[in-house]
């Protein structure tokens, strides 16, 4: 097989493979096999600010990166597909959730610190704790049912609904008076219950001793349905050192009637007594279970927070932006129209100005677009509006390479060289200019990618892929197709390359 035929076979093979890849990966949500970004698919974007705390006065880059790693683990635990989390500036992160129209759950899980503490009740506080715990659990149970569905989901469908707890208006008012909780006039039931829960939690925390160990010794967390009842519980597995600390902690309160408090972000989420049978060695095995008034969604959120780890610094959600799917579909439609219109105009220009080579350039551009989309799907690249802009700009760069080649060919023909020699010389002379132009473009892409953020990096990626592919299509596809056409004597005419007025007096082909 001759060299041009070998290149032709390679180009045809790549075209068939790219077409098959796009056809196989095509889905209703990702047309042409592409992963669509937030601005094309619709979804939610959260801007989070990392706040200094304690002795830390300024957020440093390594601390910002540590927060990002914890948040990424939590996002993976949530199972949100195709999400992106990127740092912006010195103390902010931007989270994009394509396809997610209700970011409430993600914001709730990401915004909490998830600092897990194990604390033992102080001696001499047994009576006060016995009075507080029933009220605490009753208030939490009522809130779990009465909170709006947007803040607290009910038990998953298909499961037995727990009996709805109740707390009459008189009981609630009496509890508020007994604890000295003041609420604003006109406050509703939910506001009163939350104020009551906060005060009860504050008093329960005051009955605990210092933190004996934290969730830093936690290896894994899971969840399971309680064997008795329809509630859920969260399971914990500690490291070896953490298991030993937990055994010593439970041994110290075994059989005393005092409780072991499990505190998450300054809120006591579970209180458990340890039986006298554990006085000798405590609870061994390196595991524990957190049980309480947990629904399936509650237990999943707690599991995700604990598995992701505690945030090194607190995080504040400063902006939540939602892009509707209809707007995303409109962006896709207008982008496709703009892209196709641009390609059509470029194709008309190339055919009118360069004649037969212009037709070859149009075919090469079609191959370029096919290879580009296939690479986007294979890598994969999340396509955004700036990404489409980078793709269209790279089409212009690919056309520019063909223009340089064809102008060189015209110069050789005007000088009186033969057609075949003019084509070979035109490609050789244009190579250095094309290569230098693409290298400088790639340098700009690298600067945009490493120094830019978010959508700017998407633009840089698509433009860089386009520049590399345009080198291949301009120097390989265009050349191979032109040589193939020159094997047909009917096409070896200077008139197909130059207008008659520009042709030399006598030109051999």
N, C-alpha and C positions, 0 to 999 in steps of 0.2 A: 504494500500500500504506500503510495507516494505521500509526501509530507502534507500538501494541501488536503488530500483526501483523509488523512489521519486527523487533522484539525477539524474537518467537517464532521467526521464521525463523533469526535468528542463533543462538539457543539450540539449536535442533534441528541446525543445521549443526555447531556446536561439539561437540555430543554424538555425532554420527555420526563426525566426524573423530577424536575421542578414542577411541571404541570401535574404529575401524579401526586406529588407532595401537597400541593395546594388543594387538589380535589379531595384527597383523603382527609385532610385536617379542616376542611370547611365545615363550619357550624353556624347556626342561626345567629348566635351572639358574636361570633368572630368571623365575619365575611372574609373570603379569600384566605382563610387559615390564620388570620392575624389576631393577636391579643390586643384588644382595644383599651386605651387608657381612660381615665376619668372623664376627660372632656369629650370623648367620642361615644362612650358607652353609658355615661351617667354614673352617679354614685356619690360618695361623700369624701370630704377632705377635712382632716382635723389638724389644726396648728397647735402644738404643745410647747410650752415654755418651761424650761428647767430652772428651778428657783434655788438660790443658795440657802443653806441651812446650817445652824450650829456655828462651828468655827470657820466654815467655808463662806467667804465673802464674795468670791467671784467664781463663776463656773468655768473650769478649765477644759480644754479640748478632750483630754483623756476621761474626764468625768462625764462630759456630754456623750462620748462614745460608749461608756459603761451603761448609761441610761438607755441609749439606743439598743444595745444588745439585750437588755432585760425586756424592753418593750417588744422587740422582734420575737422573743420567745413567747411572750404572751399572745401576740398576734397569731403566731403559728398554732398555739393552743386553741385559739378561737376558731381556727379552721377557715379564716377568710381567705379566699383564693385571690391570687394575683395582686396582693396588696404591696405597696411600696412605702418605705419609711426612710426619709433622708434628713440629714442635718441642714439647717439653714442659719447662717450667721453664727454668732458665738454661743447662743443659749436656746435655740429653737429647733424643733423637729416638725416635719410635715408628713402626715400619714394620709395616703390615698387608698380608698377602698372602692375600686370599681364595682358597680352593680349593687352596692349597699346603699339603700335609701333611708335606713333608720340607724344612724350611728350611735344611738343612745347606749346600747349594750357595750359596744367597743369603748366608748368614752368612759363608762363606769368602771370597766376592768382596767383600762390603761391609766386612768387618773389616780388610782389608789396606790399607796406606797407598798402595801402588802408586807409590813413588818410584823412577823409572827413572834410572839413572846409567850413563855410558859412561866406562870407566877403562882406561888402557893399562898393560901389565905393565912393571915397573921393570927396567932393564938389569941383567944379572948374576944374574938369578933363573931363567934358562932351564932349567937342569938340574932344579931343584926343582919347577918347574911341569910339566916332562915326566914326573916321577915321580907327581905328584898327579892330573893330569887323567885318565889311564886309570882310576885307582881311583875318582875322583869319578863318572865317567860310568857305571862298572859298578855302583856302589852305587845311583845314581839309577835305573838301569834295573831293578835288582832290586826296589827299593822301589815303582816304578811298577806292578809286577806283583803283589807280595806284599801291599800294603796292602789292608785290607778294602774291599769295594765301596762301603761307605757313605762312605769318605773319598776313594777314588780309583776312578773308573769305568774299566772296560776299554774297548778300542777299540769304536766303534759297530758294531752288528750289520750283517752284510753285507760288511764290509771284511776284508781279509786280516789275520789275527792275526800279529803279529811273533813271531819265535822268543823263547821265554822265556829270559831271561838267568839265569845261575846264579852263586852265590858259596858255595862249600862252607863248612862249619862251621870247618874248619881255616884256610881263607883268611881268613874273617872274624875269627877269633881272632888270627891273625897280624897282620892290618891294625890291629886294636885295640891290640895290644901295641906295634907299630912306631910308632904315633902317640901312644901314651901315654894312650889314652882309657879312663877308668874307668867301668864300668857297675855298677849294683846287682846284687847276687846274685839269681839267679833270673829275670833279665830275659830276655824272649823274643827271637826273631829280629828282629822289627820294631823293638823298642826298641834293640837293639844296632846295627841298621843305621842308625836315625835318629841315634843318638849318633855313629856313625862319619861320617855325612853332614855333621853339624854341625861336627865337628872339621875334616874335609877342606875344607869351605866357609870356615871361619875362616882356615885356612892359605892357601887360594887368595886370599882377599881381602887378606891381608897382603903378597902379592906384587905387588899393583897399586899404581900411583901415585895421586895425588889425582884426584878427580872433575873431568873436563875439561868436560863439559856434561851436562845432565839432560834429562828428558822434557818440560820446559817448552817446548822448541822442537818438540815433536811435534804434527803437525796431524791425522793420521788413522792408524788401525791396522786391519789386516785379518788374515785367516788363509787359508791354502791348504795343500793336501796336497803333500808333497814329490814332486818329479818322480821321484826314485829312492827306492824304499822306500815303506813304508806309513805313515810318521810324518807329523806336521803341523808347520808353521812359521808364525810370525807376521811379517807384513810391516809396516814402518814407513815413514811419509812425513813428512819434516821441513819446517819453514818454510825460507825462503830463507837466513836467518841460520844456522839449524840445519844445513842442508845444507852450508854453507861450513865450519862447525865440524867436522862429521863428515868432510869431505874432508881438512881439516888434520890431524885425529886419525889417520885411516888412513894418510895420507902419512908421518906421523912413525914408524910402526912397519912400514911396507911392506918386505918382504924381510929383516927382522931376525930372524924366528923367534919374536919375542915376540907375545903374543896380545892381542886387544882383548876386554876383559871387559864384558859387559852385566849390570848388577847391578840387581835388583829387590827393594826392601825389605830391603837388607842381605844378599841371597843372590845369588851368581853363578849366573845361569840359562843363560848361553851364553858360550863362549870361542871366538874365531875368529882365525885367522892371516890376514894380508894379504900377497898375493903381491908379488914384486918389480916386476911390471908397473905397480904403482900408486905407484912412488916419485916420479914426476914431479908428479902432480896429486892423488893420493889417489883414493878412490872418490867420484865425482861423481854428480849426478842427484838428490840429496836423498832417497835411500831406503836402507833396509837391511832385512835379514831375520834374524830370530831363529830358529835351528833348534836342536833338542835332542831329548830323549826325551819329546816331547809327544804325547799322545793327542788325539783330536778335542775332548774335553771340556777338557783342559788348555789347548789353544790358544784355545778359546772364552773361558775364564775370563780368560786373560791379555789377550786382545783387549778384553774388556769393561772390565777394570781400566785399561788404557792409554787407551782411548777416553774413559772417564769422567774421566780426569785423576787426579792425585795429591791425596790429602787434605791440607788445610792443617794439620790436627792429627790425632793418632792417635785411633782409635775403639775402644771396648771394648764388647762385647756382654754386657750385664748380665742379660738375661732373655730366654728363648725360651719362648713359650706357644703351644700347639697346641690348636685347637678341632676336634673330630671332626665329620665331616659329619652323623652321626646326631644329635648335640646340636644342630647348626644346623637340621636338619629339624624337630626337636621344638620349637625356639624359634619357627620359622615357624608350625607348627601351633597352638601355644598362643596366639601373637599374633593369628592370624586368628580363633580362637575368641573371644578377648577383644574384638577389634575388632567382630566381627559381633554378639556379645551386647550390647555397649554401644550399637551403632546400633539394634538391635531394641528395647531398653528405652527409648531416647530416642524412637523412633518411636511406641511404644505410649503413652508419656506425652503426647506432642504431640497424638495423635489423641483421647485421652480428655479432655484438658483443653481443647483449642482446637477440636475438632470439624473442620469443613471446612477452616479454615486449617491445622490440624494435618496433614491429609492433604497439603495443598499443601507444607507444610514438609518432609514426608518425601520427596516427589518432588524438592524442591529439594536436600535433603541427598544423595539418590542421585546427582543431577547433580554436586553438589559433590565427592563421592567419585570419580566418574568423571573429572572434570577434574583432580583432584589427582593421581591415579595416572598420567594421561597426561602431566602436566607433569613428574613424577618421571622418567618414561621418556625424555622429550624433552630434559631439561637436560644430562645425566642426573644423578639423585640416587642415591647408594649408600645403600640402605635398611638401617638397623640397628635394634636394639631401641629405643634412645632416639628414633630417627627415627619409628618406629611410634607411640611415646608422644606425640611432637609432633603427628602426624597425628590421633590420637584426641582430644588436647586441643583442636586446632583445630576438630574437629567440635563440641565443646562450645561453642566461641566462636560457631560458625555458628548453633547452636541458640539461643544467648543473644540473638543479633541478631533472630531470628524471634520470640522471646518478647517482647522490647521492642516490636516492631511490633504484635504481636497484642494486647498489653495496652493499647496506645494506641488501637487500633481498638475494643476493648471499652469503654474510657472514653468514646469519642465516641458509641458506641451507647447507653450508659447515659444520656448527656446528651440523648438524643432526636434525634440527627442521623440523616440517611438513611444507608443501607448504603454506597452508592458514595462519598458524601462522607466517611464515617467511615474507609473504607479509604484514601482519598487523604490525609486529614489524619493518620491514624495513621503512614503512611510518612514524611510530612514532619516530624512532631514527633519521631519516633524517630531520624531521620537523624543529628542532631548527637551524640546519646549513643552511637550505634553507631560513628560515625566516630572520636570521641574515644577510645573503648575500644579500637578496633583500632590507632590510632596509638600509644597507650601500650604495647600488646602488641608492636608492631613495634620500638619503642625497646628494649624488653627483649631482643628477638631479636637486634638489632644488637649490644647489649652482650655477649650470650652468644657471638655469632659471632666478634667481634673480640678478646675477652678470653679466651674459652674455648679448649679444644683438643680434638682427637679427637672422641669421641662426643658431647660437649656441642655442638660446632659442627653436627653432623648433626641434633641435636634442634632447634637454632635455625633451620636452613634449612627443615626440614619444617614447623615451626610458622609461620614467616614466609610461606611459600607458602600454607599453609592460611588464614591471616588475610586475605591479599589476595583469595583466591578466595571466602572467606565473605562479604566485602563485595559481590562481584559476584552471588553466588547469592541473598543475602538481599535486596538492594535491587533486583535486576533479575529474576532467575528467579522468586522468590516473587511479586513484584508483577505480572509478566507473566502468570503462571499464574492468579493470583487474578482479574485483569481478564478473562482468557479465560473463566473459569468464570462470571463475573458477566454474560456475554452470554447465558447460558441462564436464562430466567425462572424455571424450576423450582428453581434453586439460589439465587435472590435472596431468601433468607429469613433473618430475624434469628435464628431458632432454630438455624440451622446455625453461628452464631457465639457466641450467648449462651444459657445455660439460661433456661427460662421465668421462673424466679423473679427473674432479674437484668434482665429486659427492662422497659423503661418501659411505662407504661400504654398508650400508642398510639405506634407508630413507623411512619413512611412509608418505603417502600423505593424 
